[in-house]
Amino acid sequence: MAEAKAITQPPTGLQRASDSIFRGLCYSFAWLSVLVVIFIVLRIAFAAAPAVRQYGLGFLTTRTWDPNRDQFGILPEIWGTLYTSLLALAIGGAFGVAAAVFLSEGYLGGFVFSLLKVFHLEFHGLWGKLPERVEDILKNLIELLAAIPSVVYGLWGLWVVIPLIRPACNWLHLKMGWFAPFGTDLSGPGVLPAVLVLSIMILPTITAISRQALVSVPPKLRMAAYGLGATQWETILAVILPTAARGILGGILLAFGRALGETMALAMLVGNANLVSISLFSPANTLAALLANTFPEAHPKEIGVLMYAALVLLGITLVVNMVGAFILQRASAGAEGGK
């Protein structure tokens, strides 16, 4: 009885005070975060207001960027931002989800499993699941990619990726010269190397979040699928991936947000040309690269125009986040309705 009374004792005055202080700090920091975001947006909007009044919506639909003639347009930058981000998301998303499935399910595939078995490596599980040490090493290596600075990725793209793909692109140009509308000649920085490097940069985000979503799938679902006679691939494609779809989609949306705002690597690799082209071999430009390259030498009037471009980039990311939140909400409602 004495022990029960000790458990049910009311909180002391010190505990109530510390709880109130902790709640107050949580609310304060939460509202402070909101206020900081609002301040940043308003500050950028205030600086961009003169350019918005002068150029209006034509700023979004024209292609010329010439400070000497006082002509500014960011249509190529908007196109380049969306084009490179979507292509990188397609490549990085495919490889990221595949890597997450590999790490969470440990599926080696027949050829790889047989090849590793030749070296007398021991595996556990019904289908040759990866050893825990190997899985941890691979997971840490993939996550380590997120710690590499953007400028290092840019240098790697300049000195490794472009020389590596240039011979294949030039060969394609010789063999398919008639394919001129899409371009096949890569003589320097362009969309293709920028997309390849950007896809590697967003790979850790997609892989880490997707793996966590896949690992969180209840084991009973796997066992139930195996009990019904499903193979591992049938279980992965028909049970595990649909169940973890919400988490995977969240990781993809976070990676898309990073791709939209990536600056230094794209500034070094995309070519910084005001062109609107679907060619993977043509140089292009992005809003983040435009801001990074132009701000250091911008005159006061051009700063307002650049703030207008920054406001457009903020608007794009806001729309992406709103669409992502809507999709996640629909996916969550569908998942709850299917239970």
N, C-alpha and C positions, 0 to 999 in steps of 0.2 A: 504493500500500500504506500509506503514511504517513497519507493522508487517511482510509482505512478504519479504521485504528487510532484516529484522532482521533474518529471517529463512534462507535466502540464502547467508548469509555472508560467505566469505572465511575463512578457518581456520587461526587462529592467528599464529604468530611465535612460541609461547609457545606450542600450540597444535601440530604443525608440529614437533617440537623438541621432545615432549613427545611421539608422535606416532613413531618417528624414533627410540627413545631409547627402547620403548616397543618391536618393531619389532626386533631390534638387540638382546635384551635379549632373546626373544623367539627362534630366530635362534641359538644363542649361547648355550642355554641350550639343544636344540634339538641335535645339533652336539656334545655337551659334553656327552650326554647320549650314542650316537653312539660310541664315542671314548672310553668311559669307558668300554663298552661291548667288543670292539675290544681289549683293553688292557688286560682285564681279560682273554679272550680266548688265546691271544698270550702268556701271562705269564704262563698259565697252559700248553700250547703246548710246550713252551721252557723248562719247568721243566720236561715234559713227554718225550721229544725227546730222551734221552739216553735209556729209557725203550722201546720206540717204535722201535728204531734201534735194540735192543738186542732181543726182543721177537716177534716183528712183529705181523702178524695177528693170529699167534698161541695163543697169549694172549686171544683172543676172543673165542677160540674154545676148550680150555682145562679146566679141572675142579679142578686141584690141586692148593691149596694156602699154600705153605710151605716155609716160609722165611729161615729156617735152611738149606734146600736143594736148595735154590735159584730157586724154581719152583712156577710160578704164572700163574693163569688162572681165568677168570671171567665169564665163561659160566654160572655157576649156579646163579651168581648175575644178569646177564642180563636176564636170564629166570625168576628169582624171581621178578625183577623189573617190567617186562612186565606182568607177570602172576597176581601178586597181584593188580597191577593198573587196568588191564582190568576187573578183577572180581569185584573190588570195584566200578569201573565205571558202570558196569552193575547194581549192587545193588543200588548204590547211584543215578544213573541216573533215574532208574525206580521210586524210592521213591521221588526224587527231583522234577521230572516233575509232578508226581501225587500231591505232596504238592503244587506246583505252580498252577496247575489247581484248586485245592481245594480253595486256597486263592484268586485267581483271579476271578473264576467263582462262588465261594461260593456254590458249589454243595455238599449237605450233604448226599445225598442218602436216600432212603426210611426209612431204619431201624434207622439210626442215627437221621434223622429229626424227626421221630416219638418219639424216645427216649428223645430227647431234648425238644420236645413239651410237654411231660409229666410234665416237670419242669416249664412250663409256661414261657418259654423264647420266646421273640418276635423276629420274623424274617421278613424281608422285601423282596420284589421281588417275581417273579412268582414261582420260584422253591425253596424258602426257603434260600435266600442268607444270608450269615453270617452278623451279625451286624458289623458295622465299628470298634467298640471298640474291639470286639473279634478278628476280622481279624488283627488289628494292634498288639494285644498282641501275637497272634500266629506267625505273621511275625517277630516280634522282638525276640521272643524266638528262632526261627530257625536261624536267623542271629546271635544271641548271641553265637551259637555253634562255629562260626568262630573265636571268641575272646578267646576261651579256649586254653591254651598252649599245644603244642604237647606232652610234657612230662606228663601232667595231663591225656591226653587221654591214654598214655601208662600205667600209673599206674591204671587207671580205667579198662583197658583191662586185666591187670594182676590180679587184685583183684576182679573184678566183672564178666567180660565176660568169661574168661577161667573157673572159678569155675561154672559159670552158664551153660555152654554148655558141660562141661566134662561128667556129668552123661548121657546125651543123646548120646554122642559119644561113651562112653563105652558100653551102652546098644546096640547101633548099632553094635559095635564090637563083642558082644556076639551073636547077632542074625544073623549077616552077616559076620561071620569070613571067609567065602569062598571068600568074596569080597576083598581079600588081595592085588591085584595089586594097588588098589586105596587107601588102608589104611582106617581104621575106628577107630583107637584107638588114642585118644588125651590125652596124659599124661602130656603135658606141652605146652609151646608156639609153635605155628605153623601157617600155612597159614590161616586157617579159622578165628581164633580170630583177626589176623592182618587185614584180608580183611573186617571183620565186623566193626572194629574200623575205618579203613581208609574210608569206605563208609560213615560213620557218619561225618568224617572230611570234606569230599568234598560235603556233602549234602547242606550246606548253599550257596555255590557258585552256584550250579546248580539251587537251588530253587529261589534265589534272581534274577538271570539273566533271568531264564525262566519265572518267574512271571512278570518281567518288559516287556518281549517280548509279553506275553499274554495280558497284560493290554493295550499295544500299538496297538492291533488289532482294527481297526475302528469299532465303535458300529453298523454302518450301515450294516456291514457284518452279525453280529448276528441277527439283526432285519430282514434282507432279508431272512436268513435261517429259522427263526421262521415263517415268512410270507408264506414261501413255505410249511409249515407243518412239518418241521424237529423238532425232540425232542431236548432237551438240549444236551444229549450225542451225538446225530448225529451231532449237530452243533459243539460241541467240537472236535470230531474226524475228521470230514470231512471238516470243515471250519477253526476253530480257530487254532488248532495245525499245519496244513499245512501252514497257513499264518505266524505263529510265528516260523516256523521251523528253520529259519536262526539264530534268536536270541537264541533259545534253543540249537542249535548245537554249537554256540559260547560258551555258558556257560558250556556245556559238555566238550569241548576242553580245556577250562581254568581249569576245575576240573581235567582233565586227566593230565595236566601239573603239578598241585600241587601233585597229587598222585605219579607221577614219582619221584619227588624230596623230598617226605616226608622222614624224617630221624628218629627222636627220637622215635616216637611211634612204627615204624616198627622195629627199632633196639631192642626195649624192647619186642616185641611180636612175631616176625617172626621166632625166634629160632636160627638165625645166623649159619646155617649149609650149607656146600657146597654140596647141593643135587639138582638134576634136577628131579622133580617128579610132576605129575599132581594131586597128592593126596592133598586134602584140610586139611588133618590131619598131614601131614609131615612138619617138620621144613624146612625152606628155608633161603635165604639171598637176600639182595638187594644191589645195588651199593651204595646208600646213606648210608645204615646201615654199609656196609663194610668200607666206608671212615670214618664214625664217630667212629667206634669201633677200627680201626687199627691205625689211625693217631697219637693218643697220645703217643704210644710206638714204633712208626716206626723208624727204623734206616735210615740213609741218602739214601741208595740205594732203600729201600722199599718206600720212599717218592716219588721217580720218578715213581715207578710202580703204586702207588696210584694216582698220577697225570694223568697217562695214563688211569686209571679207571674213573677219573673225566672227562677226555676228551671224553671218550666213553659216559658217561651220558649226557654231553653237546650235543654230536652228536645225541643221541636218542631224546632229547627234541627238537633239531633243526628240525629233520625229522618230528616229530609229529606236530610241528608248521607249517612246510611247507605243510604237507598233510592237516592239518586243514584249512590253508589259501586257498588251492586249492579247497577243498570241499565247503567252504563258497563262494568262487568266482563262482563256478559252480551253487550253490544254488541261488545266487543272479542273475546270468545270466538267470537261468531257471524261476525265479520269474518275472523278467522284460520281458522275452519273452512270459510269459503267460498272461501278462496284455493286 
